[in-house]
Amino acid sequence: MRYDLILLLLLTAPVSEMAKEEFRGGDTTSMKVHRIRVGVLIPENVKKLSHVLCVSEKGYEPGGSVALRHGVLDTRMGANSAPARFDTCGLDWNECTSHFGRLELELPVLHTG
């Protein structure tokens, strides 16, 4: 059976209380990590947690302005501009931390790092 490793970082303050700018090059040294939890998810649980199955490496529909459904920029995983709302929850990127997508690979991939 194949298992996927998931690493969860839990911060002391909820994301809604922190400016998203801290995650975009701000001073992350001032953040305290409350707990790190490492776990293993079986493939069925990965499917339950993900909102999108990505089947295309393309980001946009032909023409380049609309995110491709089931692509790597599918708006169900997050908005691609500040005023846009996520298709999954209806929130914007200041209110939500995004949603998971998944890729289903034909063969296992060894990560040597």
N, CA, C and O atoms as CSV, one atom per row, in Angstrom:
chain,resi,resn,atom,element,x,y,z
A,1,MET,N,N,0.836,-1.175,0.000
A,1,MET,CA,C,0.000,0.000,0.000
A,1,MET,C,C,0.883,1.241,0.000
A,1,MET,O,O,1.928,1.261,0.650
A,2,ARG,N,N,0.471,2.268,-0.720
A,2,ARG,CA,C,1.231,3.507,-0.842
A,2,ARG,C,C,0.733,4.521,0.179
A,2,ARG,O,O,-0.473,4.662,0.380
A,3,TYR,N,N,1.657,5.226,0.826
A,3,TYR,CA,C,1.300,6.249,1.804
A,3,TYR,C,C,1.898,7.579,1.386
A,3,TYR,O,O,2.978,7.615,0.796
A,4,ASP,N,N,1.218,8.659,1.681
A,4,ASP,CA,C,1.696,10.004,1.403
A,4,ASP,C,C,2.000,10.687,2.727
A,4,ASP,O,O,1.210,10.598,3.666
A,5,LEU,N,N,3.139,11.370,2.809
A,5,LEU,CA,C,3.505,12.090,4.024
A,5,LEU,C,C,2.956,13.504,3.972
A,5,LEU,O,O,3.055,14.180,2.948
A,6,ILE,N,N,2.385,13.943,5.066
A,6,ILE,CA,C,1.840,15.285,5.178
A,6,ILE,C,C,2.490,15.952,6.385
A,6,ILE,O,O,2.575,15.346,7.453
A,7,LEU,N,N,2.946,17.188,6.230
A,7,LEU,CA,C,3.534,17.956,7.324
A,7,LEU,C,C,2.623,19.144,7.596
A,7,LEU,O,O,2.354,19.937,6.693
A,8,LEU,N,N,2.151,19.275,8.820
A,8,LEU,CA,C,1.272,20.375,9.197
A,8,LEU,C,C,1.997,21.284,10.173
A,8,LEU,O,O,2.547,20.811,11.168
A,9,LEU,N,N,2.006,22.587,9.902
A,9,LEU,CA,C,2.571,23.571,10.820
A,9,LEU,C,C,1.418,24.346,11.435
A,9,LEU,O,O,0.614,24.935,10.713
A,10,LEU,N,N,1.327,24.353,12.747
A,10,LEU,CA,C,0.271,25.084,13.433
A,10,LEU,C,C,0.884,26.302,14.101
A,10,LEU,O,O,1.763,26.168,14.952
A,11,LEU,N,N,0.432,27.476,13.728
A,11,LEU,CA,C,0.964,28.718,14.263
A,11,LEU,C,C,0.179,29.120,15.507
A,11,LEU,O,O,-0.956,28.686,15.703
A,12,THR,N,N,0.798,29.960,16.350
A,12,THR,CA,C,0.130,30.360,17.590
A,12,THR,C,C,-1.067,31.263,17.323
A,12,THR,O,O,-2.033,31.223,18.084
A,13,ALA,N,N,-1.039,32.065,16.280
A,13,ALA,CA,C,-2.165,32.939,15.955
A,13,ALA,C,C,-2.892,32.380,14.738
A,13,ALA,O,O,-2.254,31.873,13.816
A,14,PRO,N,N,-4.219,32.468,14.725
A,14,PRO,CA,C,-4.947,32.020,13.539
A,14,PRO,C,C,-4.526,32.830,12.322
A,14,PRO,O,O,-4.169,34.002,12.446
A,15,VAL,N,N,-4.564,32.219,11.164
A,15,VAL,CA,C,-4.135,32.895,9.941
A,15,VAL,C,C,-4.946,34.153,9.709
A,15,VAL,O,O,-4.410,35.139,9.203
A,16,SER,N,N,-6.231,34.149,10.064
A,16,SER,CA,C,-7.069,35.321,9.838
A,16,SER,C,C,-6.579,36.542,10.614
A,16,SER,O,O,-6.880,37.673,10.231
A,17,GLU,N,N,-5.828,36.332,11.698
A,17,GLU,CA,C,-5.298,37.443,12.484
A,17,GLU,C,C,-3.957,37.933,11.955
A,17,GLU,O,O,-3.505,39.011,12.340
A,18,MET,N,N,-3.317,37.173,11.088
A,18,MET,CA,C,-2.012,37.559,10.561
A,18,MET,C,C,-2.184,38.118,9.162
A,18,MET,O,O,-2.996,37.617,8.383
A,19,ALA,N,N,-1.436,39.136,8.845
A,19,ALA,CA,C,-1.473,39.665,7.489
A,19,ALA,C,C,-0.836,38.658,6.550
A,19,ALA,O,O,0.204,38.077,6.858
A,20,LYS,N,N,-1.466,38.456,5.407
A,20,LYS,CA,C,-0.899,37.526,4.430
A,20,LYS,C,C,0.481,37.991,3.976
A,20,LYS,O,O,1.281,37.180,3.509
A,21,GLU,N,N,0.768,39.273,4.105
A,21,GLU,CA,C,2.062,39.786,3.677
A,21,GLU,C,C,3.203,39.111,4.419
A,21,GLU,O,O,4.309,39.027,3.886
A,22,GLU,N,N,2.966,38.624,5.644
A,22,GLU,CA,C,4.018,37.928,6.381
A,22,GLU,C,C,4.476,36.685,5.640
A,22,GLU,O,O,5.625,36.266,5.784
A,23,PHE,N,N,3.605,36.098,4.858
A,23,PHE,CA,C,3.948,34.897,4.115
A,23,PHE,C,C,4.570,35.224,2.767
A,23,PHE,O,O,5.006,34.319,2.055
A,24,ARG,N,N,4.619,36.485,2.407
A,24,ARG,CA,C,5.153,36.893,1.114
A,24,ARG,C,C,6.418,37.718,1.278
A,24,ARG,O,O,6.526,38.807,0.716
A,25,GLY,N,N,7.358,37.220,2.028
A,25,GLY,CA,C,8.644,37.887,2.138
A,25,GLY,C,C,8.778,38.793,3.350
A,25,GLY,O,O,9.779,39.498,3.481
A,26,GLY,N,N,7.804,38.789,4.226
A,26,GLY,CA,C,7.899,39.593,5.434
A,26,GLY,C,C,8.857,38.952,6.423
A,26,GLY,O,O,9.548,37.986,6.097
A,27,ASP,N,N,8.894,39.485,7.614
A,27,ASP,CA,C,9.779,38.966,8.652
A,27,ASP,C,C,9.140,37.743,9.301
A,27,ASP,O,O,8.338,37.880,10.225
A,28,THR,N,N,9.481,36.570,8.834
A,28,THR,CA,C,8.902,35.343,9.379
A,28,THR,C,C,9.635,34.877,10.633
A,28,THR,O,O,9.197,33.926,11.279
A,29,THR,N,N,10.738,35.524,10.986
A,29,THR,CA,C,11.459,35.112,12.190
A,29,THR,C,C,10.683,35.464,13.454
A,29,THR,O,O,10.950,34.893,14.511
A,30,SER,N,N,9.734,36.386,13.371
A,30,SER,CA,C,8.975,36.776,14.553
A,30,SER,C,C,7.796,35.852,14.829
A,30,SER,O,O,7.131,35.991,15.855
A,31,MET,N,N,7.530,34.916,13.931
A,31,MET,CA,C,6.424,33.992,14.131
A,31,MET,C,C,6.877,32.828,15.000
A,31,MET,O,O,7.995,32.334,14.852
A,32,LYS,N,N,6.016,32.393,15.901
A,32,LYS,CA,C,6.322,31.254,16.747
A,32,LYS,C,C,5.534,30.047,16.268
A,32,LYS,O,O,4.337,30.139,15.996
A,33,VAL,N,N,6.207,28.934,16.169
A,33,VAL,CA,C,5.544,27.688,15.805
A,33,VAL,C,C,5.063,27.037,17.091
A,33,VAL,O,O,5.859,26.734,17.979
A,34,HIS,N,N,3.777,26.827,17.184
A,34,HIS,CA,C,3.178,26.237,18.382
A,34,HIS,C,C,3.403,24.731,18.422
A,34,HIS,O,O,3.700,24.167,19.475
A,35,ARG,N,N,3.260,24.090,17.274
A,35,ARG,CA,C,3.379,22.631,17.239
A,35,ARG,C,C,3.616,22.191,15.798
A,35,ARG,O,O,3.085,22.793,14.865
A,36,ILE,N,N,4.403,21.155,15.622
A,36,ILE,CA,C,4.584,20.514,14.321
A,36,ILE,C,C,4.061,19.097,14.449
A,36,ILE,O,O,4.446,18.357,15.354
A,37,ARG,N,N,3.192,18.734,13.544
A,37,ARG,CA,C,2.628,17.387,13.566
A,37,ARG,C,C,2.900,16.731,12.223
A,37,ARG,O,O,2.518,17.263,11.180
A,38,VAL,N,N,3.544,15.603,12.242
A,38,VAL,CA,C,3.843,14.864,11.024
A,38,VAL,C,C,2.993,13.611,11.030
A,38,VAL,O,O,2.915,12.905,12.035
A,39,GLY,N,N,2.369,13.345,9.921
A,39,GLY,CA,C,1.522,12.163,9.862
A,39,GLY,C,C,1.562,11.530,8.492
A,39,GLY,O,O,2.149,12.072,7.556
A,40,VAL,N,N,0.947,10.403,8.387
A,40,VAL,CA,C,0.870,9.674,7.125
A,40,VAL,C,C,-0.597,9.569,6.738
A,40,VAL,O,O,-1.435,9.165,7.543
A,41,LEU,N,N,-0.896,9.932,5.510
A,41,LEU,CA,C,-2.261,9.807,5.005
A,41,LEU,C,C,-2.318,8.705,3.963
A,41,LEU,O,O,-1.454,8.610,3.091
A,42,ILE,N,N,-3.325,7.892,4.063
A,42,ILE,CA,C,-3.525,6.885,3.028
A,42,ILE,C,C,-4.180,7.582,1.831
A,42,ILE,O,O,-4.828,8.614,2.003
A,43,PRO,N,N,-4.023,7.039,0.632
A,43,PRO,CA,C,-4.551,7.701,-0.567
A,43,PRO,C,C,-6.030,8.075,-0.479
A,43,PRO,O,O,-6.430,9.106,-1.019
A,44,GLU,N,N,-6.841,7.272,0.180
A,44,GLU,CA,C,-8.269,7.583,0.297
A,44,GLU,C,C,-8.489,8.885,1.070
A,44,GLU,O,O,-9.376,9.668,0.731
A,45,ASN,N,N,-7.679,9.115,2.111
A,45,ASN,CA,C,-7.810,10.349,2.889
A,45,ASN,C,C,-7.296,11.561,2.119
A,45,ASN,O,O,-7.839,12.656,2.266
A,46,VAL,N,N,-6.263,11.386,1.304
A,46,VAL,CA,C,-5.785,12.478,0.455
A,46,VAL,C,C,-6.906,12.895,-0.491
A,46,VAL,O,O,-7.128,14.088,-0.699
A,47,LYS,N,N,-7.608,11.929,-1.060
A,47,LYS,CA,C,-8.727,12.237,-1.961
A,47,LYS,C,C,-9.839,12.978,-1.229
A,47,LYS,O,O,-10.445,13.891,-1.788
A,48,LYS,N,N,-10.112,12.592,0.018
A,48,LYS,CA,C,-11.164,13.254,0.791
A,48,LYS,C,C,-10.792,14.696,1.130
A,48,LYS,O,O,-11.659,15.571,1.138
A,49,LEU,N,N,-9.514,14.953,1.410
A,49,LEU,CA,C,-9.072,16.290,1.803
A,49,LEU,C,C,-8.916,17.246,0.626
A,49,LEU,O,O,-9.064,18.457,0.794
A,50,SER,N,N,-8.624,16.729,-0.546
A,50,SER,CA,C,-8.371,17.603,-1.689
A,50,SER,C,C,-9.687,18.051,-2.321
A,50,SER,O,O,-10.681,17.325,-2.317
A,51,HIS,N,N,-9.662,19.254,-2.857
A,51,HIS,CA,C,-10.839,19.814,-3.515
A,51,HIS,C,C,-10.753,19.704,-5.029
A,51,HIS,O,O,-11.764,19.824,-5.721
A,52,VAL,N,N,-9.550,19.476,-5.546
A,52,VAL,CA,C,-9.343,19.474,-6.990
A,52,VAL,C,C,-8.392,18.354,-7.378
A,52,VAL,O,O,-7.354,18.168,-6.744
A,53,LEU,N,N,-8.740,17.618,-8.404
A,53,LEU,CA,C,-7.815,16.687,-9.043
A,53,LEU,C,C,-7.223,17.431,-10.230
A,53,LEU,O,O,-7.931,17.724,-11.193
A,54,CYS,N,N,-5.935,17.738,-10.170
A,54,CYS,CA,C,-5.259,18.454,-11.257
A,54,CYS,C,C,-4.841,17.450,-12.317
A,54,CYS,O,O,-4.075,16.526,-12.044
A,55,VAL,N,N,-5.343,17.635,-13.513
A,55,VAL,CA,C,-5.014,16.728,-14.609
A,55,VAL,C,C,-4.313,17.450,-15.752
A,55,VAL,O,O,-3.930,16.819,-16.737
A,56,SER,N,N,-4.141,18.760,-15.638
A,56,SER,CA,C,-3.474,19.527,-16.686
A,56,SER,C,C,-2.361,20.365,-16.084
A,56,SER,O,O,-2.511,20.934,-15.003
A,57,GLU,N,N,-1.251,20.435,-16.787
A,57,GLU,CA,C,-0.140,21.271,-16.330
A,57,GLU,C,C,-0.353,22.731,-16.715
A,57,GLU,O,O,0.398,23.601,-16.275
A,58,LYS,N,N,-1.353,23.005,-17.519
A,58,LYS,CA,C,-1.627,24.369,-17.965
A,58,LYS,C,C,-2.347,25.141,-16.865
A,58,LYS,O,O,-3.082,24.563,-16.065
A,59,GLY,N,N,-2.128,26.446,-16.836
A,59,GLY,CA,C,-2.756,27.282,-15.829
A,59,GLY,C,C,-4.023,27.967,-16.305
A,59,GLY,O,O,-4.957,28.163,-15.527
A,60,TYR,N,N,-4.061,28.338,-17.599
A,60,TYR,CA,C,-5.163,29.146,-18.106
A,60,TYR,C,C,-5.825,28.524,-19.328
A,60,TYR,O,O,-5.219,27.741,-20.060
A,61,GLU,N,N,-7.089,28.896,-19.527
A,61,GLU,CA,C,-7.824,28.534,-20.740
A,61,GLU,C,C,-7.128,29.200,-21.931
A,61,GLU,O,O,-6.402,30.177,-21.744
A,62,PRO,N,N,-7.333,28.692,-23.147
A,62,PRO,CA,C,-6.777,29.381,-24.321
A,62,PRO,C,C,-7.230,30.843,-24.325
A,62,PRO,O,O,-8.412,31.128,-24.134
A,63,GLY,N,N,-6.321,31.741,-24.536
A,63,GLY,CA,C,-6.593,33.166,-24.453
A,63,GLY,C,C,-5.913,33.796,-23.248
A,63,GLY,O,O,-5.611,34.989,-23.245
A,64,GLY,N,N,-5.677,32.987,-22.229
A,64,GLY,CA,C,-4.829,33.395,-21.121
A,64,GLY,C,C,-5.414,34.228,-20.007
A,64,GLY,O,O,-4.641,34.775,-19.220
A,65,SER,N,N,-6.743,34.369,-19.877
A,65,SER,CA,C,-7.257,35.210,-18.795
A,65,SER,C,C,-8.108,34.462,-17.770
A,65,SER,O,O,-8.342,34.979,-16.678
A,66,VAL,N,N,-8.571,33.265,-18.096
A,66,VAL,CA,C,-9.422,32.494,-17.185
A,66,VAL,C,C,-8.672,31.236,-16.754
A,66,VAL,O,O,-8.140,30.504,-17.589
A,67,ALA,N,N,-8.635,30.990,-15.435
A,67,ALA,CA,C,-7.946,29.801,-14.913
A,67,ALA,C,C,-8.619,28.536,-15.438
A,67,ALA,O,O,-9.845,28.435,-15.464
A,68,LEU,N,N,-7.806,27.584,-15.852
A,68,LEU,CA,C,-8.285,26.316,-16.407
A,68,LEU,C,C,-8.816,25.428,-15.291
A,68,LEU,O,O,-8.129,25.195,-14.297
A,69,ARG,N,N,-10.037,24.933,-15.456
A,69,ARG,CA,C,-10.616,24.011,-14.471
A,69,ARG,C,C,-9.807,22.712,-14.502
A,69,ARG,O,O,-9.507,22.204,-15.582
A,70,HIS,N,N,-9.455,22.176,-13.352
A,70,HIS,CA,C,-8.607,20.994,-13.178
A,70,HIS,C,C,-7.157,21.245,-13.600
A,70,HIS,O,O,-6.394,20.300,-13.800
A,71,GLY,N,N,-6.783,22.508,-13.735
A,71,GLY,CA,C,-5.397,22.877,-13.996
A,71,GLY,C,C,-4.718,23.291,-12.702
A,71,GLY,O,O,-5.344,23.295,-11.642
A,72,VAL,N,N,-3.448,23.638,-12.784
A,72,VAL,CA,C,-2.685,23.964,-11.577
A,72,VAL,C,C,-3.102,25.288,-10.938
A,72,VAL,O,O,-2.736,25.553,-9.793
A,73,LEU,N,N,-3.854,26.118,-11.644
A,73,LEU,CA,C,-4.341,27.385,-11.090
A,73,LEU,C,C,-5.857,27.385,-10.910
A,73,LEU,O,O,-6.468,28.451,-10.839
A,74,ASP,N,N,-6.463,26.221,-10.836
A,74,ASP,CA,C,-7.916,26.093,-10.651
A,74,ASP,C,C,-8.341,26.937,-9.450
A,74,ASP,O,O,-7.763,26.810,-8.371
A,75,THR,N,N,-9.346,27.796,-9.627
A,75,THR,CA,C,-9.740,28.726,-8.564
A,75,THR,C,C,-10.467,28.050,-7.408
A,75,THR,O,O,-10.805,28.725,-6.436
A,76,ARG,N,N,-10.717,26.767,-7.472
A,76,ARG,CA,C,-11.243,26.055,-6.303
A,76,ARG,C,C,-10.155,25.866,-5.249
A,76,ARG,O,O,-10.461,25.638,-4.079
A,77,MET,N,N,-8.873,25.961,-5.659
A,77,MET,CA,C,-7.766,25.852,-4.702
A,77,MET,C,C,-7.371,27.209,-4.145
A,77,MET,O,O,-6.713,27.279,-3.106
A,78,GLY,N,N,-7.754,28.274,-4.807
A,78,GLY,CA,C,-7.407,29.609,-4.351
A,78,GLY,C,C,-7.586,30.618,-5.463
A,78,GLY,O,O,-7.592,30.268,-6.643
A,79,ALA,N,N,-7.730,31.867,-5.077
A,79,ALA,CA,C,-7.902,32.940,-6.051
A,79,ALA,C,C,-6.538,33.366,-6.579
A,79,ALA,O,O,-5.535,33.284,-5.869
A,80,ASN,N,N,-6.505,33.821,-7.823
A,80,ASN,CA,C,-5.225,34.235,-8.397
A,80,ASN,C,C,-5.072,35.752,-8.451
A,80,ASN,O,O,-4.144,36.257,-9.083
A,81,SER,N,N,-5.975,36.484,-7.793
A,81,SER,CA,C,-5.832,37.929,-7.649
A,81,SER,C,C,-6.534,38.359,-6.358
A,81,SER,O,O,-7.428,37.668,-5.868
A,82,ALA,N,N,-6.123,39.496,-5.822
A,82,ALA,CA,C,-6.617,39.932,-4.513
A,82,ALA,C,C,-8.139,40.092,-4.424
A,82,ALA,O,O,-8.716,39.631,-3.440
A,83,PRO,N,N,-8.815,40.709,-5.380
A,83,PRO,CA,C,-10.259,40.881,-5.193
A,83,PRO,C,C,-11.080,39.625,-5.495
A,83,PRO,O,O,-12.265,39.572,-5.164
A,84,ALA,N,N,-10.480,38.633,-6.108
A,84,ALA,CA,C,-11.225,37.429,-6.508
A,84,ALA,C,C,-11.582,36.576,-5.296
A,84,ALA,O,O,-10.893,36.603,-4.275
A,85,ARG,N,N,-12.658,35.827,-5.425
A,85,ARG,CA,C,-13.121,34.919,-4.375
A,85,ARG,C,C,-12.792,33.488,-4.765
A,85,ARG,O,O,-12.778,33.147,-5.948
A,86,PHE,N,N,-12.524,32.647,-3.760
A,86,PHE,CA,C,-12.259,31.232,-4.015
A,86,PHE,C,C,-13.570,30.566,-4.416
A,86,PHE,O,O,-14.610,30.841,-3.818
A,87,ASP,N,N,-13.533,29.708,-5.405
A,87,ASP,CA,C,-14.737,28.998,-5.834
A,87,ASP,C,C,-15.214,27.990,-4.795
A,87,ASP,O,O,-16.397,27.651,-4.777
A,88,THR,N,N,-14.332,27.505,-3.935
A,88,THR,CA,C,-14.700,26.484,-2.951
A,88,THR,C,C,-15.489,27.063,-1.784
A,88,THR,O,O,-16.535,26.526,-1.418
A,89,CYS,N,N,-14.999,28.158,-1.194
A,89,CYS,CA,C,-15.610,28.683,0.034
A,89,CYS,C,C,-16.212,30.073,-0.115
A,89,CYS,O,O,-16.944,30.520,0.768
A,90,GLY,N,N,-15.921,30.768,-1.213
A,90,GLY,CA,C,-16.458,32.105,-1.409
A,90,GLY,C,C,-15.690,33.208,-0.703
A,90,GLY,O,O,-16.086,34.372,-0.767
A,91,LEU,N,N,-14.595,32.863,-0.029
A,91,LEU,CA,C,-13.785,33.859,0.672
A,91,LEU,C,C,-12.675,34.359,-0.245
A,91,LEU,O,O,-12.443,33.788,-1.311
A,92,ASP,N,N,-11.978,35.440,0.172
A,92,ASP,CA,C,-10.833,35.902,-0.611
A,92,ASP,C,C,-9.542,35.451,0.065
A,92,ASP,O,O,-9.588,34.790,1.102
A,93,TRP,N,N,-8.403,35.798,-0.503
A,93,TRP,CA,C,-7.145,35.248,0.011
A,93,TRP,C,C,-6.697,35.878,1.325
A,93,TRP,O,O,-5.733,35.396,1.921
A,94,ASN,N,N,-7.356,36.935,1.803
A,94,ASN,CA,C,-7.087,37.452,3.146
A,94,ASN,C,C,-7.898,36.725,4.207
A,94,ASN,O,O,-7.572,36.788,5.393
A,95,GLU,N,N,-8.951,36.037,3.789
A,95,GLU,CA,C,-9.842,35.363,4.724
A,95,GLU,C,C,-9.631,33.850,4.775
A,95,GLU,O,O,-10.053,33.204,5.734
A,96,CYS,N,N,-8.990,33.281,3.767
A,96,CYS,CA,C,-8.850,31.828,3.661
A,96,CYS,C,C,-7.414,31.470,3.280
A,96,CYS,O,O,-6.764,32.206,2.539
A,97,THR,N,N,-6.932,30.364,3.777
A,97,THR,CA,C,-5.552,29.951,3.496
A,97,THR,C,C,-5.423,29.063,2.269
A,97,THR,O,O,-4.344,28.527,2.017
A,98,SER,N,N,-6.474,28.896,1.510
A,98,SER,CA,C,-6.510,28.099,0.278
A,98,SER,C,C,-6.971,26.675,0.552
A,98,SER,O,O,-7.191,26.286,1.699
A,99,HIS,N,N,-7.110,25.918,-0.509
A,99,HIS,CA,C,-7.606,24.555,-0.436
A,99,HIS,C,C,-6.651,23.642,-1.191
A,99,HIS,O,O,-5.948,24.085,-2.099
A,100,PHE,N,N,-6.627,22.370,-0.816
A,100,PHE,CA,C,-5.695,21.415,-1.396
A,100,PHE,C,C,-6.181,20.892,-2.736
A,100,PHE,O,O,-7.378,20.726,-2.970
A,101,GLY,N,N,-5.222,20.640,-3.600
A,101,GLY,CA,C,-5.456,19.899,-4.827
A,101,GLY,C,C,-4.523,18.703,-4.810
A,101,GLY,O,O,-3.660,18.593,-3.939
A,102,ARG,N,N,-4.695,17.816,-5.764
A,102,ARG,CA,C,-3.816,16.644,-5.801
A,102,ARG,C,C,-3.487,16.288,-7.238
A,102,ARG,O,O,-4.242,16.579,-8.166
A,103,LEU,N,N,-2.344,15.653,-7.389
A,103,LEU,CA,C,-1.905,15.064,-8.653
A,103,LEU,C,C,-1.850,13.564,-8.443
A,103,LEU,O,O,-1.315,13.102,-7.435
A,104,GLU,N,N,-2.381,12.812,-9.353
A,104,GLU,CA,C,-2.283,11.360,-9.256
A,104,GLU,C,C,-1.250,10.903,-10.279
A,104,GLU,O,O,-1.453,11.029,-11.487
A,105,LEU,N,N,-0.140,10.371,-9.776
A,105,LEU,CA,C,0.974,9.968,-10.624
A,105,LEU,C,C,0.852,8.503,-11.005
A,105,LEU,O,O,0.338,7.690,-10.236
A,106,GLU,N,N,1.323,8.176,-12.188
A,106,GLU,CA,C,1.274,6.795,-12.675
A,106,GLU,C,C,2.248,5.892,-11.932
A,106,GLU,O,O,1.972,4.713,-11.711
A,107,LEU,N,N,3.401,6.463,-11.545
A,107,LEU,CA,C,4.444,5.697,-10.857
A,107,LEU,C,C,4.878,6.438,-9.601
A,107,LEU,O,O,4.758,7.662,-9.546
A,108,PRO,N,N,5.379,5.732,-8.591
A,108,PRO,CA,C,5.900,6.405,-7.395
A,108,PRO,C,C,7.101,7.281,-7.744
A,108,PRO,O,O,7.854,6.978,-8.669
A,109,VAL,N,N,7.270,8.359,-7.001
A,109,VAL,CA,C,8.392,9.271,-7.191
A,109,VAL,C,C,9.214,9.278,-5.910
A,109,VAL,O,O,8.670,9.491,-4.827
A,110,LEU,N,N,10.511,9.049,-6.023
A,110,LEU,CA,C,11.407,9.055,-4.878
A,110,LEU,C,C,11.935,10.465,-4.676
A,110,LEU,O,O,12.525,11.043,-5.589
A,111,HIS,N,N,11.730,11.020,-3.503
A,111,HIS,CA,C,12.255,12.342,-3.163
A,111,HIS,C,C,13.547,12.131,-2.390
A,111,HIS,O,O,13.525,11.595,-1.282
A,112,THR,N,N,14.670,12.545,-2.962
A,112,THR,CA,C,15.968,12.278,-2.348
A,112,THR,C,C,16.439,13.409,-1.446
A,112,THR,O,O,17.480,13.280,-0.801
A,113,GLY,N,N,15.703,14.513,-1.383
A,113,GLY,CA,C,16.125,15.674,-0.589
A,113,GLY,C,C,15.733,15.522,0.801
A,113,GLY,O,O,16.005,16.402,1.618
